[in-house]
Amino acid sequence: MTAVREFFFVIFPYICLASFVLGHFWRYHYDKFGWTSHSSQLYESKTLRWASPMWHFGLLMVLLGHVSGLLIPESWTEALGISESMYHAGALGLGGIFGVIMFIGFVGLVARRLATGSVRISSLPSDKFMYPLLTIVIVLGLINTLYFQIFDVYNYRPTISEWFRSIFYLHPDASLVTGAPWSYQLHAVFAFLLIGIWPYTRLVHVLSVPIWYLKRPYVVYRSRKPELDANGRDPRPGWERPGLEKSRR
Protein backbone atom coordinates (compact mmCIF):
# COMPACT_ATOMS: atom_id res chain seq x y z
CA MET A 1 0.00 0.00 0.00
CA THR A 2 2.90 2.32 0.73
CA ALA A 3 4.33 1.74 -2.74
CA VAL A 4 0.98 2.56 -4.35
CA ARG A 5 0.68 5.72 -2.29
CA GLU A 6 4.23 6.76 -3.18
CA PHE A 7 3.51 6.27 -6.87
CA PHE A 8 0.26 8.24 -7.02
CA PHE A 9 1.30 11.06 -4.70
CA VAL A 10 5.03 11.37 -5.48
CA ILE A 11 5.77 10.06 -8.99
CA PHE A 12 2.44 10.35 -10.78
CA PRO A 13 2.10 14.17 -10.42
CA TYR A 14 5.46 14.70 -12.14
CA ILE A 15 4.49 12.37 -15.00
CA CYS A 16 1.30 14.36 -15.54
CA LEU A 17 3.02 17.74 -15.30
CA ALA A 18 5.68 16.62 -17.80
CA SER A 19 2.94 15.43 -20.15
CA PHE A 20 1.17 18.78 -19.76
CA VAL A 21 4.25 20.81 -20.72
CA LEU A 22 5.67 18.55 -23.44
CA GLY A 23 2.22 17.78 -24.82
CA HIS A 24 1.46 21.44 -25.43
CA PHE A 25 4.85 21.87 -27.11
CA TRP A 26 4.13 18.91 -29.40
CA ARG A 27 0.56 20.01 -30.12
CA TYR A 28 1.62 23.51 -31.07
CA HIS A 29 4.30 22.33 -33.47
CA TYR A 30 2.49 19.41 -35.11
CA ASP A 31 -1.22 20.16 -34.78
CA LYS A 32 -1.71 23.92 -34.98
CA PHE A 33 -4.94 23.59 -36.95
CA GLY A 34 -6.32 21.28 -34.28
CA TRP A 35 -5.55 23.77 -31.51
CA THR A 36 -9.16 24.82 -31.05
CA SER A 37 -12.28 24.10 -29.04
CA HIS A 38 -13.93 22.57 -32.15
CA SER A 39 -17.03 24.70 -31.69
CA SER A 40 -20.37 23.04 -32.49
CA GLN A 41 -22.49 26.18 -32.20
CA LEU A 42 -23.68 25.84 -35.79
CA TYR A 43 -25.26 22.47 -34.96
CA GLU A 44 -27.15 23.58 -31.85
CA SER A 45 -27.21 26.90 -30.00
CA LYS A 46 -30.28 26.88 -27.73
CA THR A 47 -28.73 24.80 -24.95
CA LEU A 48 -25.24 26.11 -25.65
CA ARG A 49 -26.44 29.67 -25.03
CA TRP A 50 -27.00 29.07 -21.30
CA ALA A 51 -24.86 25.99 -20.55
CA SER A 52 -21.56 27.32 -21.91
CA PRO A 53 -21.52 30.58 -19.86
CA MET A 54 -22.48 28.70 -16.69
CA TRP A 55 -19.73 26.13 -17.26
CA HIS A 56 -16.99 28.61 -18.10
CA PHE A 57 -17.87 31.17 -15.44
CA GLY A 58 -18.33 28.54 -12.74
CA LEU A 59 -15.08 26.82 -13.73
CA LEU A 60 -13.13 30.07 -13.61
CA MET A 61 -14.35 30.86 -10.11
CA VAL A 62 -13.73 27.30 -8.90
CA LEU A 63 -10.17 27.42 -10.24
CA LEU A 64 -9.59 30.71 -8.44
CA GLY A 65 -10.85 29.04 -5.27
CA HIS A 66 -8.38 26.21 -5.78
CA VAL A 67 -5.55 28.71 -6.19
CA SER A 68 -6.54 30.31 -2.90
CA GLY A 69 -6.96 27.04 -1.02
CA LEU A 70 -3.96 25.16 -2.37
CA LEU A 71 -1.30 27.80 -2.92
CA ILE A 72 -1.91 30.25 -0.06
CA PRO A 73 -0.72 28.83 3.28
CA GLU A 74 -3.11 28.86 6.21
CA SER A 75 -0.65 30.96 8.23
CA TRP A 76 -0.88 33.75 5.65
CA THR A 77 -4.65 34.11 5.91
CA GLU A 78 -4.48 33.92 9.71
CA ALA A 79 -1.90 36.73 9.66
CA LEU A 80 -4.47 38.82 7.77
CA GLY A 81 -7.00 38.21 10.52
CA ILE A 82 -8.97 35.54 8.65
CA SER A 83 -9.63 32.66 11.04
CA GLU A 84 -10.10 29.09 9.88
CA SER A 85 -13.83 29.27 10.59
CA MET A 86 -14.15 32.44 8.51
CA TYR A 87 -12.16 30.94 5.67
CA HIS A 88 -14.19 27.74 5.89
CA ALA A 89 -17.50 29.63 5.70
CA GLY A 90 -16.36 31.66 2.71
CA ALA A 91 -14.95 28.64 0.88
CA LEU A 92 -18.12 26.65 1.54
CA GLY A 93 -20.47 29.42 0.46
CA LEU A 94 -18.66 30.62 -2.65
CA GLY A 95 -17.23 27.22 -3.56
CA GLY A 96 -20.62 25.57 -3.21
CA ILE A 97 -22.44 28.18 -5.29
CA PHE A 98 -19.93 28.31 -8.13
CA GLY A 99 -19.43 24.53 -8.01
CA VAL A 100 -23.15 23.97 -8.53
CA ILE A 101 -23.24 26.57 -11.33
CA MET A 102 -20.32 24.84 -13.04
CA PHE A 103 -21.93 21.42 -12.60
CA ILE A 104 -25.28 22.52 -14.09
CA GLY A 105 -23.50 24.03 -17.09
CA PHE A 106 -21.41 20.88 -17.54
CA VAL A 107 -24.49 18.63 -17.38
CA GLY A 108 -26.16 20.83 -19.99
CA LEU A 109 -23.18 20.58 -22.33
CA VAL A 110 -22.89 16.81 -21.94
CA ALA A 111 -26.65 16.30 -22.40
CA ARG A 112 -26.52 18.48 -25.50
CA ARG A 113 -23.67 16.45 -26.95
CA LEU A 114 -25.44 13.16 -26.29
CA ALA A 115 -28.93 14.23 -27.38
CA THR A 116 -28.07 16.22 -30.50
CA GLY A 117 -27.04 13.90 -33.30
CA SER A 118 -24.95 16.40 -35.26
CA VAL A 119 -23.07 17.44 -32.12
CA ARG A 120 -22.53 13.83 -31.11
CA ILE A 121 -21.16 12.94 -34.54
CA SER A 122 -18.74 15.87 -34.42
CA SER A 123 -17.26 14.64 -31.13
CA LEU A 124 -13.57 13.78 -31.11
CA PRO A 125 -12.18 10.39 -30.07
CA SER A 126 -10.50 12.08 -27.13
CA ASP A 127 -13.91 13.31 -25.90
CA LYS A 128 -14.85 9.73 -24.99
CA PHE A 129 -12.12 9.81 -22.37
CA MET A 130 -12.13 13.49 -21.46
CA TYR A 131 -15.81 13.90 -20.57
CA PRO A 132 -16.01 10.88 -18.21
CA LEU A 133 -12.80 12.02 -16.53
CA LEU A 134 -14.15 15.56 -16.15
CA THR A 135 -17.32 14.11 -14.65
CA ILE A 136 -15.34 12.17 -12.04
CA VAL A 137 -13.23 15.19 -11.10
CA ILE A 138 -16.25 17.48 -10.80
CA VAL A 139 -18.36 15.03 -8.78
CA LEU A 140 -15.50 14.33 -6.37
CA GLY A 141 -14.92 18.07 -6.01
CA LEU A 142 -18.59 18.61 -5.14
CA ILE A 143 -18.41 15.81 -2.57
CA ASN A 144 -15.39 17.49 -0.99
CA THR A 145 -17.10 20.87 -0.93
CA LEU A 146 -20.66 19.98 0.02
CA TYR A 147 -20.28 16.88 2.17
CA PHE A 148 -16.89 17.17 3.86
CA GLN A 149 -17.40 20.87 4.51
CA ILE A 150 -20.95 20.57 5.91
CA PHE A 151 -21.56 17.18 7.53
CA ASP A 152 -18.06 15.89 8.22
CA VAL A 153 -15.91 19.02 8.34
CA TYR A 154 -12.35 18.40 7.19
CA ASN A 155 -9.62 21.03 7.06
CA TYR A 156 -7.60 20.16 3.97
CA ARG A 157 -5.17 23.08 4.18
CA PRO A 158 -2.62 21.50 6.59
CA THR A 159 -2.64 18.25 4.60
CA ILE A 160 -3.72 18.33 0.95
CA SER A 161 -2.54 21.90 0.39
CA GLU A 162 0.84 21.23 2.02
CA TRP A 163 1.28 18.11 -0.12
CA PHE A 164 0.36 20.01 -3.30
CA ARG A 165 2.88 22.75 -2.62
CA SER A 166 5.55 20.19 -1.73
CA ILE A 167 5.35 18.89 -5.31
CA PHE A 168 6.62 22.23 -6.61
CA TYR A 169 9.26 22.33 -3.91
CA LEU A 170 10.54 19.10 -5.50
CA HIS A 171 10.12 17.35 -2.18
CA PRO A 172 6.65 15.74 -2.27
CA ASP A 173 5.47 14.29 1.03
CA ALA A 174 2.89 11.55 0.44
CA SER A 175 2.36 11.06 4.17
CA LEU A 176 0.43 14.35 4.27
CA VAL A 177 -2.49 12.84 2.35
CA THR A 178 -2.61 9.50 4.18
CA GLY A 179 -5.30 10.59 6.60
CA ALA A 180 -7.30 12.63 4.12
CA PRO A 181 -10.81 11.42 3.16
CA TRP A 182 -10.97 9.06 0.20
CA SER A 183 -12.68 11.65 -2.02
CA TYR A 184 -9.83 14.13 -1.53
CA GLN A 185 -7.25 11.54 -2.48
CA LEU A 186 -9.17 10.40 -5.56
CA HIS A 187 -9.89 13.99 -6.56
CA ALA A 188 -6.16 14.75 -6.50
CA VAL A 189 -5.24 11.67 -8.55
CA PHE A 190 -7.92 12.17 -11.21
CA ALA A 191 -7.21 15.91 -11.37
CA PHE A 192 -3.56 15.22 -12.17
CA LEU A 193 -4.64 12.63 -14.74
CA LEU A 194 -6.80 15.32 -16.36
CA ILE A 195 -3.78 17.64 -16.40
CA GLY A 196 -1.76 14.89 -18.07
CA ILE A 197 -4.20 14.37 -20.96
CA TRP A 198 -5.05 18.07 -21.26
CA PRO A 199 -2.82 18.88 -24.29
CA TYR A 200 -4.30 16.03 -26.34
CA THR A 201 -7.93 17.15 -26.01
CA ARG A 202 -10.09 20.14 -26.91
CA LEU A 203 -9.19 21.58 -23.49
CA VAL A 204 -6.04 22.92 -25.13
CA HIS A 205 -8.04 25.95 -26.29
CA VAL A 206 -7.88 27.33 -22.74
CA LEU A 207 -4.35 28.55 -23.52
CA SER A 208 -5.61 30.40 -26.60
CA VAL A 209 -7.72 33.06 -24.92
CA PRO A 210 -7.73 36.00 -27.41
CA ILE A 211 -6.66 38.66 -24.93
CA TRP A 212 -5.40 40.80 -27.81
CA TYR A 213 -9.03 41.27 -28.85
CA LEU A 214 -9.32 43.82 -26.03
CA LYS A 215 -7.05 46.30 -27.82
CA ARG A 216 -7.92 45.70 -31.45
CA PRO A 217 -10.06 48.31 -33.30
CA TYR A 218 -13.73 47.73 -33.92
CA VAL A 219 -14.71 45.76 -37.00
CA VAL A 220 -17.03 47.98 -39.04
CA TYR A 221 -19.38 46.40 -41.56
CA ARG A 222 -20.50 48.58 -44.46
CA SER A 223 -22.45 48.07 -47.63
CA ARG A 224 -20.52 47.72 -50.87
CA LYS A 225 -21.98 50.93 -52.33
CA PRO A 226 -22.25 53.51 -49.52
CA GLU A 227 -23.67 56.97 -50.12
CA LEU A 228 -20.65 59.26 -50.07
CA ASP A 229 -20.58 62.83 -48.78
CA ALA A 230 -19.30 65.88 -50.65
CA ASN A 231 -15.69 64.89 -49.90
CA GLY A 232 -16.17 61.40 -51.29
CA ARG A 233 -16.17 59.73 -47.89
CA ASP A 234 -18.65 57.49 -46.12
CA PRO A 235 -20.51 59.80 -43.66
CA ARG A 236 -21.36 56.96 -41.28
CA PRO A 237 -19.17 56.80 -38.14
CA GLY A 238 -16.56 54.10 -38.07
CA TRP A 239 -12.92 53.38 -37.41
CA GLU A 240 -10.38 54.54 -39.96
CA ARG A 241 -6.69 53.92 -40.12
CA PRO A 242 -4.64 56.89 -38.75
CA GLY A 243 -3.40 59.08 -41.56
CA LEU A 244 -6.00 57.83 -44.04
CA GLU A 245 -7.85 61.17 -44.06
CA LYS A 246 -4.69 63.05 -45.02
CA SER A 247 -3.90 60.63 -47.81
CA ARG A 248 -7.33 61.21 -49.31
CA ARG A 249 -6.74 64.93 -49.40
TORKOL-4160 file (C-alpha; in steps of 0.2 Angstrom, whole numbers, padded with zeros to 4 digits, m for minus):
249
<pt num="1" X="0000" Y="0000" Z="0000"/>
<pt num="2" X="0014" Y="0012" Z="0004"/>
<pt num="3" X="0022" Y="0009" Z="m0014"/>
<pt num="4" X="0005" Y="0013" Z="m0022"/>
<pt num="5" X="0003" Y="0029" Z="m0011"/>
<pt num="6" X="0021" Y="0034" Z="m0016"/>
<pt num="7" X="0018" Y="0031" Z="m0034"/>
<pt num="8" X="0001" Y="0041" Z="m0035"/>
<pt num="9" X="0006" Y="0055" Z="m0024"/>
<pt num="10" X="0025" Y="0057" Z="m0027"/>
<pt num="11" X="0029" Y="0050" Z="m0045"/>
<pt num="12" X="0012" Y="0052" Z="m0054"/>
<pt num="13" X="0010" Y="0071" Z="m0052"/>
<pt num="14" X="0027" Y="0073" Z="m0061"/>
<pt num="15" X="0022" Y="0062" Z="m0075"/>
<pt num="16" X="0006" Y="0072" Z="m0078"/>
<pt num="17" X="0015" Y="0089" Z="m0076"/>
<pt num="18" X="0028" Y="0083" Z="m0089"/>
<pt num="19" X="0015" Y="0077" Z="m0101"/>
<pt num="20" X="0006" Y="0094" Z="m0099"/>
<pt num="21" X="0021" Y="0104" Z="m0104"/>
<pt num="22" X="0028" Y="0093" Z="m0117"/>
<pt num="23" X="0011" Y="0089" Z="m0124"/>
<pt num="24" X="0007" Y="0107" Z="m0127"/>
<pt num="25" X="0024" Y="0109" Z="m0136"/>
<pt num="26" X="0021" Y="0095" Z="m0147"/>
<pt num="27" X="0003" Y="0100" Z="m0151"/>
<pt num="28" X="0008" Y="0118" Z="m0155"/>
<pt num="29" X="0022" Y="0112" Z="m0167"/>
<pt num="30" X="0012" Y="0097" Z="m0176"/>
<pt num="31" X="m0006" Y="0101" Z="m0174"/>
<pt num="32" X="m0009" Y="0120" Z="m0175"/>
<pt num="33" X="m0025" Y="0118" Z="m0185"/>
<pt num="34" X="m0032" Y="0106" Z="m0171"/>
<pt num="35" X="m0028" Y="0119" Z="m0158"/>
<pt num="36" X="m0046" Y="0124" Z="m0155"/>
<pt num="37" X="m0061" Y="0120" Z="m0145"/>
<pt num="38" X="m0070" Y="0113" Z="m0161"/>
<pt num="39" X="m0085" Y="0124" Z="m0158"/>
<pt num="40" X="m0102" Y="0115" Z="m0162"/>
<pt num="41" X="m0112" Y="0131" Z="m0161"/>
<pt num="42" X="m0118" Y="0129" Z="m0179"/>
<pt num="43" X="m0126" Y="0112" Z="m0175"/>
<pt num="44" X="m0136" Y="0118" Z="m0159"/>
<pt num="45" X="m0136" Y="0134" Z="m0150"/>
<pt num="46" X="m0151" Y="0134" Z="m0139"/>
<pt num="47" X="m0144" Y="0124" Z="m0125"/>
<pt num="48" X="m0126" Y="0131" Z="m0128"/>
<pt num="49" X="m0132" Y="0148" Z="m0125"/>
<pt num="50" X="m0135" Y="0145" Z="m0106"/>
<pt num="51" X="m0124" Y="0130" Z="m0103"/>
<pt num="52" X="m0108" Y="0137" Z="m0110"/>
<pt num="53" X="m0108" Y="0153" Z="m0099"/>
<pt num="54" X="m0112" Y="0143" Z="m0083"/>
<pt num="55" X="m0099" Y="0131" Z="m0086"/>
<pt num="56" X="m0085" Y="0143" Z="m0090"/>
<pt num="57" X="m0089" Y="0156" Z="m0077"/>
<pt num="58" X="m0092" Y="0143" Z="m0064"/>
<pt num="59" X="m0075" Y="0134" Z="m0069"/>
<pt num="60" X="m0066" Y="0150" Z="m0068"/>
<pt num="61" X="m0072" Y="0154" Z="m0051"/>
<pt num="62" X="m0069" Y="0136" Z="m0045"/>
<pt num="63" X="m0051" Y="0137" Z="m0051"/>
<pt num="64" X="m0048" Y="0154" Z="m0042"/>
<pt num="65" X="m0054" Y="0145" Z="m0026"/>
<pt num="66" X="m0042" Y="0131" Z="m0029"/>
<pt num="67" X="m0028" Y="0144" Z="m0031"/>
<pt num="68" X="m0033" Y="0152" Z="m0015"/>
<pt num="69" X="m0035" Y="0135" Z="m0005"/>
<pt num="70" X="m0020" Y="0126" Z="m0012"/>
<pt num="71" X="m0007" Y="0139" Z="m0015"/>
<pt num="72" X="m0010" Y="0151" Z="0000"/>
<pt num="73" X="m0004" Y="0144" Z="0016"/>
<pt num="74" X="m0016" Y="0144" Z="0031"/>
<pt num="75" X="m0003" Y="0155" Z="0041"/>
<pt num="76" X="m0004" Y="0169" Z="0028"/>
<pt num="77" X="m0023" Y="0171" Z="0030"/>
<pt num="78" X="m0022" Y="0170" Z="0049"/>
<pt num="79" X="m0010" Y="0184" Z="0048"/>
<pt num="80" X="m0022" Y="0194" Z="0039"/>
<pt num="81" X="m0035" Y="0191" Z="0053"/>
<pt num="82" X="m0045" Y="0178" Z="0043"/>
<pt num="83" X="m0048" Y="0163" Z="0055"/>
<pt num="84" X="m0050" Y="0145" Z="0049"/>
<pt num="85" X="m0069" Y="0146" Z="0053"/>
<pt num="86" X="m0071" Y="0162" Z="0043"/>
<pt num="87" X="m0061" Y="0155" Z="0028"/>
<pt num="88" X="m0071" Y="0139" Z="0029"/>
<pt num="89" X="m0087" Y="0148" Z="0028"/>
<pt num="90" X="m0082" Y="0158" Z="0014"/>
<pt num="91" X="m0075" Y="0143" Z="0004"/>
<pt num="92" X="m0091" Y="0133" Z="0008"/>
<pt num="93" X="m0102" Y="0147" Z="0002"/>
<pt num="94" X="m0093" Y="0153" Z="m0013"/>
<pt num="95" X="m0086" Y="0136" Z="m0018"/>
<pt num="96" X="m0103" Y="0128" Z="m0016"/>
<pt num="97" X="m0112" Y="0141" Z="m0026"/>
<pt num="98" X="m0100" Y="0142" Z="m0041"/>
<pt num="99" X="m0097" Y="0123" Z="m0040"/>
<pt num="100" X="m0116" Y="0120" Z="m0043"/>
<pt num="101" X="m0116" Y="0133" Z="m0057"/>
<pt num="102" X="m0102" Y="0124" Z="m0065"/>
<pt num="103" X="m0110" Y="0107" Z="m0063"/>
<pt num="104" X="m0126" Y="0113" Z="m0070"/>
<pt num="105" X="m0117" Y="0120" Z="m0085"/>
<pt num="106" X="m0107" Y="0104" Z="m0088"/>
<pt num="107" X="m0122" Y="0093" Z="m0087"/>
<pt num="108" X="m0131" Y="0104" Z="m0100"/>
<pt num="109" X="m0116" Y="0103" Z="m0112"/>
<pt num="110" X="m0114" Y="0084" Z="m0110"/>
<pt num="111" X="m0133" Y="0082" Z="m0112"/>
<pt num="112" X="m0133" Y="0092" Z="m0128"/>
<pt num="113" X="m0118" Y="0082" Z="m0135"/>
<pt num="114" X="m0127" Y="0066" Z="m0131"/>
<pt num="115" X="m0145" Y="0071" Z="m0137"/>
<pt num="116" X="m0140" Y="0081" Z="m0153"/>
<pt num="117" X="m0135" Y="0070" Z="m0166"/>
<pt num="118" X="m0125" Y="0082" Z="m0176"/>
<pt num="119" X="m0115" Y="0087" Z="m0161"/>
<pt num="120" X="m0113" Y="0069" Z="m0156"/>
<pt num="121" X="m0106" Y="0065" Z="m0173"/>
<pt num="122" X="m0094" Y="0079" Z="m0172"/>
<pt num="123" X="m0086" Y="0073" Z="m0156"/>
<pt num="124" X="m0068" Y="0069" Z="m0156"/>
<pt num="125" X="m0061" Y="0052" Z="m0150"/>
<pt num="126" X="m0052" Y="0060" Z="m0136"/>
<pt num="127" X="m0070" Y="0067" Z="m0130"/>
<pt num="128" X="m0074" Y="0049" Z="m0125"/>
<pt num="129" X="m0061" Y="0049" Z="m0112"/>
<pt num="130" X="m0061" Y="0067" Z="m0107"/>
<pt num="131" X="m0079" Y="0069" Z="m0103"/>
<pt num="132" X="m0080" Y="0054" Z="m0091"/>
<pt num="133" X="m0064" Y="0060" Z="m0083"/>
<pt num="134" X="m0071" Y="0078" Z="m0081"/>
<pt num="135" X="m0087" Y="0071" Z="m0073"/>
<pt num="136" X="m0077" Y="0061" Z="m0060"/>
<pt num="137" X="m0066" Y="0076" Z="m0056"/>
<pt num="138" X="m0081" Y="0087" Z="m0054"/>
<pt num="139" X="m0092" Y="0075" Z="m0044"/>
<pt num="140" X="m0077" Y="0072" Z="m0032"/>
<pt num="141" X="m0075" Y="0090" Z="m0030"/>
<pt num="142" X="m0093" Y="0093" Z="m0026"/>
<pt num="143" X="m0092" Y="0079" Z="m0013"/>
<pt num="144" X="m0077" Y="0087" Z="m0005"/>
<pt num="145" X="m0085" Y="0104" Z="m0005"/>
<pt num="146" X="m0103" Y="0100" Z="0000"/>
<pt num="147" X="m0101" Y="0084" Z="0011"/>
<pt num="148" X="m0084" Y="0086" Z="0019"/>
<pt num="149" X="m0087" Y="0104" Z="0023"/>
<pt num="150" X="m0105" Y="0103" Z="0030"/>
<pt num="151" X="m0108" Y="0086" Z="0038"/>
<pt num="152" X="m0090" Y="0079" Z="0041"/>
<pt num="153" X="m0080" Y="0095" Z="0042"/>
<pt num="154" X="m0062" Y="0092" Z="0036"/>
<pt num="155" X="m0048" Y="0105" Z="0035"/>
<pt num="156" X="m0038" Y="0101" Z="0020"/>
<pt num="157" X="m0026" Y="0115" Z="0021"/>
<pt num="158" X="m0013" Y="0108" Z="0033"/>
<pt num="159" X="m0013" Y="0091" Z="0023"/>
<pt num="160" X="m0019" Y="0092" Z="0005"/>
<pt num="161" X="m0013" Y="0109" Z="0002"/>
<pt num="162" X="0004" Y="0106" Z="0010"/>
<pt num="163" X="0006" Y="0091" Z="m0001"/>
<pt num="164" X="0002" Y="0100" Z="m0016"/>
<pt num="165" X="0014" Y="0114" Z="m0013"/>
<pt num="166" X="0028" Y="0101" Z="m0009"/>
<pt num="167" X="0027" Y="0094" Z="m0027"/>
<pt num="168" X="0033" Y="0111" Z="m0033"/>
<pt num="169" X="0046" Y="0112" Z="m0020"/>
<pt num="170" X="0053" Y="0096" Z="m0027"/>
<pt num="171" X="0051" Y="0087" Z="m0011"/>
<pt num="172" X="0033" Y="0079" Z="m0011"/>
<pt num="173" X="0027" Y="0071" Z="0005"/>
<pt num="174" X="0014" Y="0058" Z="0002"/>
<pt num="175" X="0012" Y="0055" Z="0021"/>
<pt num="176" X="0002" Y="0072" Z="0021"/>
<pt num="177" X="m0012" Y="0064" Z="0012"/>
<pt num="178" X="m0013" Y="0048" Z="0021"/>
<pt num="179" X="m0027" Y="0053" Z="0033"/>
<pt num="180" X="m0036" Y="0063" Z="0021"/>
<pt num="181" X="m0054" Y="0057" Z="0016"/>
<pt num="182" X="m0055" Y="0045" Z="0001"/>
<pt num="183" X="m0063" Y="0058" Z="m0010"/>
<pt num="184" X="m0049" Y="0071" Z="m0008"/>
<pt num="185" X="m0036" Y="0058" Z="m0012"/>
<pt num="186" X="m0046" Y="0052" Z="m0028"/>
<pt num="187" X="m0049" Y="0070" Z="m0033"/>
<pt num="188" X="m0031" Y="0074" Z="m0032"/>
<pt num="189" X="m0026" Y="0058" Z="m0043"/>
<pt num="190" X="m0040" Y="0061" Z="m0056"/>
<pt num="191" X="m0036" Y="0080" Z="m0057"/>
<pt num="192" X="m0018" Y="0076" Z="m0061"/>
<pt num="193" X="m0023" Y="0063" Z="m0074"/>
<pt num="194" X="m0034" Y="0077" Z="m0082"/>
<pt num="195" X="m0019" Y="0088" Z="m0082"/>
<pt num="196" X="m0009" Y="0074" Z="m0090"/>
<pt num="197" X="m0021" Y="0072" Z="m0105"/>
<pt num="198" X="m0025" Y="0090" Z="m0106"/>
<pt num="199" X="m0014" Y="0094" Z="m0121"/>
<pt num="200" X="m0022" Y="0080" Z="m0132"/>
<pt num="201" X="m0040" Y="0086" Z="m0130"/>
<pt num="202" X="m0050" Y="0101" Z="m0135"/>
<pt num="203" X="m0046" Y="0108" Z="m0117"/>
<pt num="204" X="m0030" Y="0115" Z="m0126"/>
<pt num="205" X="m0040" Y="0130" Z="m0131"/>
<pt num="206" X="m0039" Y="0137" Z="m0114"/>
<pt num="207" X="m0022" Y="0143" Z="m0118"/>
<pt num="208" X="m0028" Y="0152" Z="m0133"/>
<pt num="209" X="m0039" Y="0165" Z="m0125"/>
<pt num="210" X="m0039" Y="0180" Z="m0137"/>
<pt num="211" X="m0033" Y="0193" Z="m0125"/>
<pt num="212" X="m0027" Y="0204" Z="m0139"/>
<pt num="213" X="m0045" Y="0206" Z="m0144"/>
<pt num="214" X="m0047" Y="0219" Z="m0130"/>
<pt num="215" X="m0035" Y="0231" Z="m0139"/>
<pt num="216" X="m0040" Y="0228" Z="m0157"/>
<pt num="217" X="m0050" Y="0242" Z="m0166"/>
<pt num="218" X="m0069" Y="0239" Z="m0170"/>
<pt num="219" X="m0074" Y="0229" Z="m0185"/>
<pt num="220" X="m0085" Y="0240" Z="m0195"/>
<pt num="221" X="m0097" Y="0232" Z="m0208"/>
<pt num="222" X="m0103" Y="0243" Z="m0222"/>
<pt num="223" X="m0112" Y="0240" Z="m0238"/>
<pt num="224" X="m0103" Y="0239" Z="m0254"/>
<pt num="225" X="m0110" Y="0255" Z="m0262"/>
<pt num="226" X="m0111" Y="0268" Z="m0248"/>
<pt num="227" X="m0118" Y="0285" Z="m0251"/>
<pt num="228" X="m0103" Y="0296" Z="m0250"/>
<pt num="229" X="m0103" Y="0314" Z="m0244"/>
<pt num="230" X="m0096" Y="0329" Z="m0253"/>
<pt num="231" X="m0078" Y="0324" Z="m0249"/>
<pt num="232" X="m0081" Y="0307" Z="m0256"/>
<pt num="233" X="m0081" Y="0299" Z="m0239"/>
<pt num="234" X="m0093" Y="0287" Z="m0231"/>
<pt num="235" X="m0103" Y="0299" Z="m0218"/>
<pt num="236" X="m0107" Y="0285" Z="m0206"/>
<pt num="237" X="m0096" Y="0284" Z="m0191"/>
<pt num="238" X="m0083" Y="0270" Z="m0190"/>
<pt num="239" X="m0065" Y="0267" Z="m0187"/>
<pt num="240" X="m0052" Y="0273" Z="m0200"/>
<pt num="241" X="m0033" Y="0270" Z="m0201"/>
<pt num="242" X="m0023" Y="0284" Z="m0194"/>
<pt num="243" X="m0017" Y="0295" Z="m0208"/>
<pt num="244" X="m0030" Y="0289" Z="m0220"/>
<pt num="245" X="m0039" Y="0306" Z="m0220"/>
<pt num="246" X="m0023" Y="0315" Z="m0225"/>
<pt num="247" X="m0019" Y="0303" Z="m0239"/>
<pt num="248" X="m0037" Y="0306" Z="m0247"/>
<pt num="249" X="m0034" Y="0325" Z="m0247"/>
